[in-house]
Amino acid sequence: MDVSGEKAVLVSNARGASPFVIVCDHASNRIPTRYGDLGLTATERLSHIAWDPGALAVSQRLADQLDAPLVQSTVSRIIIDCNRELDAPDLIWTLSESTRIKANENLDAAERQYRIDHFHRPYHAAIETLLEARRHAGQETILVCMHSFTPVYLGVARPWPIGLIHGVDTGFTRALFDALKDEDPDLNLGWNEPYAALNGVTLTLEKHGDGRGLPATMIEIRNDEILDPAGVALWADRLGRRLTAARQALKAKHG
């Protein structure tokens, strides 16, 4: 559970020397106190409908290894999805897979705007503030958006333990794909899986990566891979190595 109080966003190691900046849109299942439990069971509030299980743990270990800044939302995506455009139909979920979220139905304009102003905008403003500070300091920046996904969705199994999603610029995502395959040629590595930009799931990637002309990628790890410390360590350590290798490969390619 998140223990960050009522803050909408946390920024850790803002002055990290790494070229990588890690962001975690769905880091927390925290429901602010004003909303109670939204009519959901404890099991539902711990499930993927509320957050991306394991994503924050991987992000934190990776940030520690790389000396990278980490920006994390502290609010459940059931309240508002920080990885959606403000006009997206699923900005505020009313149905997540088979779970109806009755408390989010028929929200008035004032409540919708409250959630945007108190949770969505502060998160993206924190990312922009960090990236602007790095630009002013002349720091190289590669944006890494960290997520997790369910092993089964609507009855369909998802075979990839990890998938990579690109925005408009495919360069760094392709370099990371190649770096991961170089280390393990047998890895079942998804390209634009289990989602792609066409599914409307790349706001953070495109707004802060493509929008600033930064190399960027979105990483999706199947959450059954990262539900215990051993899995978190395996994937964070692997990604630390391969992100660094991808950066080096791109620098060698472009001089």
QUIGIFEN-V702072 format. One record per residue. N is the residue number from 1. RES is the residue in one letter. PHI is phi in radians with two decimals (none if undefined). OMEGA is omega as a letter, one per 20 degrees, with the letter a starting at -180 (* if undefined). Layout:
# QUIGIFEN-V702072
n=N res=RES phi=PHI omega=OMEGA
n=N res=RES phi=PHI omega=OMEGA
This chain:
# QUIGIFEN-V702072
n=1 res=M phi=none omega=r
n=2 res=D phi=-1.37 omega=a
n=3 res=V phi=-2.14 omega=a
n=4 res=S phi=-1.64 omega=a
n=5 res=G phi=1.20 omega=a
n=6 res=E phi=-1.82 omega=r
n=7 res=K phi=-1.16 omega=a
n=8 res=A phi=-1.44 omega=a
n=9 res=V phi=-2.66 omega=r
n=10 res=L phi=-2.13 omega=r
n=11 res=V phi=-2.08 omega=r
n=12 res=S phi=-1.98 omega=r
n=13 res=N phi=0.92 omega=a
n=14 res=A phi=-1.02 omega=a
n=15 res=R phi=-1.75 omega=r
n=16 res=G phi=-0.96 omega=a
n=17 res=A phi=-1.45 omega=a
n=18 res=S phi=-1.08 omega=r
n=19 res=P phi=-1.25 omega=a
n=20 res=F phi=-1.61 omega=r
n=21 res=V phi=-2.10 omega=a
n=22 res=I phi=-1.84 omega=r
n=23 res=V phi=-2.21 omega=a
n=24 res=C phi=-2.31 omega=a
n=25 res=D phi=-1.13 omega=a
n=26 res=H phi=-2.05 omega=a
n=27 res=A phi=-1.28 omega=a
n=28 res=S phi=-2.31 omega=r
n=29 res=N phi=-1.81 omega=a
n=30 res=R phi=-1.17 omega=r
n=31 res=I phi=-1.88 omega=a
n=32 res=P phi=-0.94 omega=a
n=33 res=T phi=-1.02 omega=a
n=34 res=R phi=-1.11 omega=a
n=35 res=Y phi=-1.81 omega=a
n=36 res=G phi=1.04 omega=r
n=37 res=D phi=-1.88 omega=a
n=38 res=L phi=1.00 omega=r
n=39 res=G phi=1.33 omega=a
n=40 res=L phi=-1.78 omega=r
n=41 res=T phi=-1.30 omega=r
n=42 res=A phi=-1.05 omega=r
n=43 res=T phi=-1.10 omega=r
n=44 res=E phi=-1.13 omega=a
n=45 res=R phi=-1.26 omega=r
n=46 res=L phi=-1.63 omega=a
n=47 res=S phi=-1.50 omega=a
n=48 res=H phi=-1.09 omega=r
n=49 res=I phi=-1.12 omega=a
n=50 res=A phi=-1.67 omega=a
n=51 res=W phi=-2.94 omega=r
n=52 res=D phi=-1.91 omega=a
n=53 res=P phi=-0.95 omega=r
n=54 res=G phi=1.52 omega=a
n=55 res=A phi=-1.14 omega=a
n=56 res=L phi=-1.19 omega=r
n=57 res=A phi=-1.05 omega=r
n=58 res=V phi=-1.13 omega=a
n=59 res=S phi=-1.05 omega=a
n=60 res=Q phi=-1.16 omega=r
n=61 res=R phi=-1.15 omega=r
n=62 res=L phi=-1.12 omega=r
n=63 res=A phi=-1.08 omega=r
n=64 res=D phi=-1.11 omega=a
n=65 res=Q phi=-1.11 omega=a
n=66 res=L phi=-1.60 omega=a
n=67 res=D phi=1.00 omega=a
n=68 res=A phi=-1.85 omega=r
n=69 res=P phi=-1.13 omega=r
n=70 res=L phi=-2.32 omega=r
n=71 res=V phi=-2.01 omega=a
n=72 res=Q phi=-2.31 omega=r
n=73 res=S phi=-1.24 omega=r
n=74 res=T phi=-1.93 omega=a
n=75 res=V phi=-2.13 omega=r
n=76 res=S phi=-1.02 omega=r
n=77 res=R phi=-1.17 omega=r
n=78 res=I phi=-1.17 omega=r
n=79 res=I phi=-1.33 omega=r
n=80 res=I phi=-2.85 omega=a
n=81 res=D phi=-1.63 omega=a
n=82 res=C phi=-1.26 omega=r
n=83 res=N phi=-1.85 omega=r
n=84 res=R phi=-2.28 omega=r
n=85 res=E phi=-1.10 omega=a
n=86 res=L phi=-1.15 omega=r
n=87 res=D phi=-1.77 omega=a
n=88 res=A phi=-1.25 omega=r
n=89 res=P phi=-1.11 omega=r
n=90 res=D phi=-1.84 omega=r
n=91 res=L phi=-1.02 omega=r
n=92 res=I phi=-2.15 omega=a
n=93 res=W phi=-1.22 omega=r
n=94 res=T phi=-1.95 omega=r
n=95 res=L phi=-2.51 omega=r
n=96 res=S phi=-2.07 omega=a
n=97 res=E phi=0.93 omega=a
n=98 res=S phi=-1.86 omega=a
n=99 res=T phi=-1.71 omega=r
n=100 res=R phi=-1.44 omega=r
n=101 res=I phi=-1.95 omega=a
n=102 res=K phi=-1.08 omega=a
n=103 res=A phi=-1.12 omega=r
n=104 res=N phi=-1.64 omega=a
n=105 res=E phi=-1.39 omega=r
n=106 res=N phi=1.01 omega=r
n=107 res=L phi=-1.15 omega=r
n=108 res=D phi=-1.42 omega=a
n=109 res=A phi=-1.08 omega=a
n=110 res=A phi=-1.15 omega=r
n=111 res=E phi=-1.21 omega=r
n=112 res=R phi=-1.03 omega=a
n=113 res=Q phi=-1.18 omega=r
n=114 res=Y phi=-1.03 omega=a
n=115 res=R phi=-1.16 omega=r
n=116 res=I phi=-1.09 omega=a
n=117 res=D phi=-1.24 omega=a
n=118 res=H phi=-1.71 omega=a
n=119 res=F phi=-2.21 omega=a
n=120 res=H phi=-1.34 omega=a
n=121 res=R phi=-1.13 omega=r
n=122 res=P phi=-1.06 omega=r
n=123 res=Y phi=-1.11 omega=a
n=124 res=H phi=-1.23 omega=r
n=125 res=A phi=-1.12 omega=r
n=126 res=A phi=-1.14 omega=r
n=127 res=I phi=-1.11 omega=a
n=128 res=E phi=-1.09 omega=r
n=129 res=T phi=-1.07 omega=r
n=130 res=L phi=-1.11 omega=a
n=131 res=L phi=-1.17 omega=r
n=132 res=E phi=-1.18 omega=r
n=133 res=A phi=-1.09 omega=r
n=134 res=R phi=-1.18 omega=r
n=135 res=R phi=-1.10 omega=r
n=136 res=H phi=-1.11 omega=a
n=137 res=A phi=-1.45 omega=a
n=138 res=G phi=1.30 omega=a
n=139 res=Q phi=-1.47 omega=r
n=140 res=E phi=-1.12 omega=a
n=141 res=T phi=-2.40 omega=r
n=142 res=I phi=-2.16 omega=a
n=143 res=L phi=-1.56 omega=r
n=144 res=V phi=-2.14 omega=a
n=145 res=C phi=-1.74 omega=a
n=146 res=M phi=-1.85 omega=a
n=147 res=H phi=-2.45 omega=r
n=148 res=S phi=-2.36 omega=a
n=149 res=F phi=-2.41 omega=a
n=150 res=T phi=-1.44 omega=r
n=151 res=P phi=-1.13 omega=a
n=152 res=V phi=-2.35 omega=r
n=153 res=Y phi=-2.32 omega=a
n=154 res=L phi=0.87 omega=r
n=155 res=G phi=1.44 omega=a
n=156 res=V phi=-1.87 omega=r
n=157 res=A phi=-1.26 omega=r
n=158 res=R phi=-1.97 omega=a
n=159 res=P phi=-1.43 omega=a
n=160 res=W phi=-1.43 omega=r
n=161 res=P phi=-1.26 omega=r
n=162 res=I phi=-2.65 omega=r
n=163 res=G phi=-2.35 omega=r
n=164 res=L phi=-2.04 omega=a
n=165 res=I phi=-2.19 omega=r
n=166 res=H phi=-1.90 omega=r
n=167 res=G phi=-1.66 omega=r
n=168 res=V phi=-1.12 omega=r
n=169 res=D phi=-1.56 omega=a
n=170 res=T phi=-1.59 omega=a
n=171 res=G phi=-0.99 omega=a
n=172 res=F phi=-1.26 omega=r
n=173 res=T phi=-1.08 omega=r
n=174 res=R phi=-1.14 omega=r
n=175 res=A phi=-1.12 omega=r
n=176 res=L phi=-1.21 omega=r
n=177 res=F phi=-0.98 omega=a
n=178 res=D phi=-1.10 omega=a
n=179 res=A phi=-1.15 omega=r
n=180 res=L phi=-1.15 omega=r
n=181 res=K phi=-1.23 omega=r
n=182 res=D phi=-1.06 omega=a
n=183 res=E phi=-1.32 omega=a
n=184 res=D phi=-2.48 omega=a
n=185 res=P phi=-1.05 omega=a
n=186 res=D phi=-1.54 omega=a
n=187 res=L phi=-1.10 omega=r
n=188 res=N phi=-1.42 omega=a
n=189 res=L phi=-1.83 omega=a
n=190 res=G phi=-1.40 omega=r
n=191 res=W phi=-1.88 omega=a
n=192 res=N phi=0.96 omega=r
n=193 res=E phi=-2.30 omega=j
n=194 res=P phi=-1.48 omega=r
n=195 res=Y phi=-2.38 omega=r
n=196 res=A phi=-2.48 omega=a
n=197 res=A phi=-0.98 omega=a
n=198 res=L phi=-1.10 omega=r
n=199 res=N phi=-1.46 omega=r
n=200 res=G phi=1.31 omega=a
n=201 res=V phi=-1.95 omega=a
n=202 res=T phi=-2.15 omega=a
n=203 res=L phi=-0.98 omega=a
n=204 res=T phi=-1.09 omega=r
n=205 res=L phi=-1.00 omega=a
n=206 res=E phi=-1.40 omega=a
n=207 res=K phi=-1.13 omega=a
n=208 res=H phi=-1.79 omega=r
n=209 res=G phi=-1.63 omega=r
n=210 res=D phi=-1.01 omega=a
n=211 res=G phi=-1.08 omega=r
n=212 res=R phi=-1.85 omega=a
n=213 res=G phi=1.22 omega=a
n=214 res=L phi=-1.72 omega=r
n=215 res=P phi=-1.04 omega=a
n=216 res=A phi=-2.77 omega=r
n=217 res=T phi=-2.66 omega=r
n=218 res=M phi=-2.08 omega=a
n=219 res=I phi=-1.93 omega=r
n=220 res=E phi=-2.05 omega=r
n=221 res=I phi=-1.92 omega=r
n=222 res=R phi=-1.11 omega=a
n=223 res=N phi=-1.21 omega=r
n=224 res=D phi=-1.26 omega=r
n=225 res=E phi=-1.42 omega=a
n=226 res=I phi=-2.33 omega=r
n=227 res=L phi=-1.68 omega=r
n=228 res=D phi=-2.38 omega=a
n=229 res=P phi=-1.01 omega=a
n=230 res=A phi=-1.14 omega=r
n=231 res=G phi=-1.16 omega=r
n=232 res=V phi=-1.03 omega=a
n=233 res=A phi=-1.11 omega=a
n=234 res=L phi=-1.00 omega=a
n=235 res=W phi=-1.33 omega=r
n=236 res=A phi=-1.12 omega=a
n=237 res=D phi=-1.14 omega=r
n=238 res=R phi=-1.09 omega=a
n=239 res=L phi=-1.16 omega=r
n=240 res=G phi=-1.01 omega=r
n=241 res=R phi=-1.14 omega=a
n=242 res=R phi=-1.41 omega=r
n=243 res=L phi=-1.08 omega=r
n=244 res=T phi=-1.11 omega=r
n=245 res=A phi=-1.14 omega=r
n=246 res=A phi=-1.13 omega=r
n=247 res=R phi=-1.06 omega=a
n=248 res=Q phi=-1.12 omega=r
n=249 res=A phi=-1.14 omega=r
n=250 res=L phi=-1.16 omega=r
n=251 res=K phi=-1.13 omega=r
n=252 res=A phi=-1.18 omega=a
n=253 res=K phi=-1.22 omega=a
n=254 res=H phi=-1.74 omega=r
n=255 res=G phi=1.39 omega=*
